[in-house]
Amino acid sequence: MKKITKRDKQTIRFLKWINKYPVWWQLICTPNEEHMNMQLMRTLIKQLAKEQLYEIIFVLLMVHRNETYVKDISNAVLLDMISENWAEKKKGRKQIIKDILKYFE
């Protein structure tokens, strides 16, 4: 008998979540969904966080990236993270600049 891995358990939990919330899953995966709005986006993100389905939050944001209420989140989060870490010893400005340059290699 094959041992169920931790990843298998996560996948099974995720599939059960999809089965329990098929309408939410459809909203998450359908770009330009007519029913999607900022309030529903907030609700979905809160529910996904509550269920610890963090990866799906990023899927949700990417699928709906062209919505006006989602477009600027990447820039806002990036600038917030940079400003919080700019003067830190562990990951300060030098490392941030290295990370940016690495992206362009």
C-alpha positions as CSV (number, residue, x, y, z in Angstrom):
1,M,0.0,0.0,0.0
2,K,1.4,3.4,-1.0
3,K,1.9,5.9,1.8
4,I,0.0,9.1,1.5
5,T,2.4,12.0,1.4
6,K,1.9,15.4,3.0
7,R,1.4,16.9,-0.5
8,D,-1.2,14.2,-1.2
9,K,-3.1,15.3,1.9
10,Q,-2.9,18.9,0.9
11,T,-4.2,18.1,-2.6
12,I,-7.1,16.0,-1.2
13,R,-8.0,18.8,1.2
14,F,-8.0,21.3,-1.7
15,L,-10.1,19.1,-3.9
16,K,-12.6,18.7,-1.0
17,W,-12.7,22.5,-0.7
18,I,-13.4,22.8,-4.4
19,N,-16.2,20.3,-4.1
20,K,-17.7,22.2,-1.1
21,Y,-17.4,25.6,-2.8
22,P,-17.8,25.0,-6.6
23,V,-19.2,28.5,-7.2
24,W,-16.3,30.1,-5.4
25,W,-13.9,28.0,-7.4
26,Q,-15.6,29.1,-10.6
27,L,-15.3,32.8,-9.5
28,I,-11.6,32.3,-8.7
29,C,-10.8,30.7,-12.1
30,T,-12.9,32.8,-14.5
31,P,-11.4,36.0,-15.8
32,N,-13.9,38.8,-16.5
33,E,-16.5,37.0,-14.4
34,E,-19.5,39.3,-14.4
35,H,-20.3,38.7,-10.7
36,M,-16.8,39.4,-9.4
37,N,-16.4,42.7,-7.6
38,M,-14.1,44.2,-4.9
39,Q,-16.3,43.0,-2.0
40,L,-16.4,39.4,-3.4
41,M,-12.7,39.5,-3.9
42,R,-12.2,40.5,-0.3
43,T,-14.5,37.7,0.8
44,L,-12.7,35.1,-1.2
45,I,-9.3,36.2,0.0
46,K,-10.5,36.1,3.6
47,Q,-12.0,32.6,3.1
48,L,-8.9,31.3,1.4
49,A,-6.7,32.6,4.1
50,K,-9.0,31.1,6.8
51,E,-8.7,27.8,5.0
52,Q,-4.9,28.3,4.6
53,L,-5.2,28.0,0.8
54,Y,-2.6,30.8,0.4
55,E,-1.4,29.8,-3.1
56,I,-5.0,30.1,-4.4
57,I,-5.0,33.8,-3.3
58,F,-2.2,34.4,-5.8
59,V,-4.1,32.5,-8.5
60,L,-7.2,34.6,-7.8
61,L,-5.2,37.8,-8.1
62,M,-3.5,36.7,-11.3
63,V,-6.7,35.5,-12.9
64,H,-8.4,38.8,-12.1
65,R,-5.3,41.0,-12.6
66,N,-7.0,43.2,-15.2
67,E,-9.8,44.3,-12.9
68,T,-9.4,47.9,-11.8
69,Y,-9.5,46.9,-8.1
70,V,-6.7,44.4,-8.6
71,K,-4.4,46.1,-11.1
72,D,-2.3,48.1,-8.7
73,I,-2.0,45.6,-5.9
74,S,1.4,44.2,-7.1
75,N,2.9,47.7,-7.2
76,A,1.5,48.6,-3.8
77,V,2.6,45.4,-2.1
78,L,6.0,45.6,-3.7
79,L,6.6,49.2,-2.6
80,D,5.4,48.3,0.9
81,M,7.7,45.4,1.2
82,I,10.7,47.3,-0.2
83,S,10.1,50.2,2.2
84,E,9.8,47.9,5.2
85,N,13.0,46.0,4.3
86,W,15.2,48.8,2.8
87,A,17.1,49.6,6.0
88,E,17.1,46.1,7.5
89,K,20.5,44.5,8.0
90,K,19.5,41.0,6.9
91,K,17.7,42.0,3.6
92,G,18.5,45.6,3.1
93,R,18.9,47.7,0.0
94,K,21.9,45.9,-1.3
95,Q,20.1,42.5,-1.3
96,I,17.0,44.2,-2.8
97,I,19.0,45.6,-5.6
98,K,20.7,42.2,-6.2
99,D,17.3,40.6,-6.3
100,I,16.0,43.1,-8.9
101,L,19.2,42.7,-11.0
102,K,18.9,38.9,-10.8
103,Y,15.4,39.1,-12.3
104,F,16.8,40.8,-15.4
105,E,19.6,38.2,-16.0
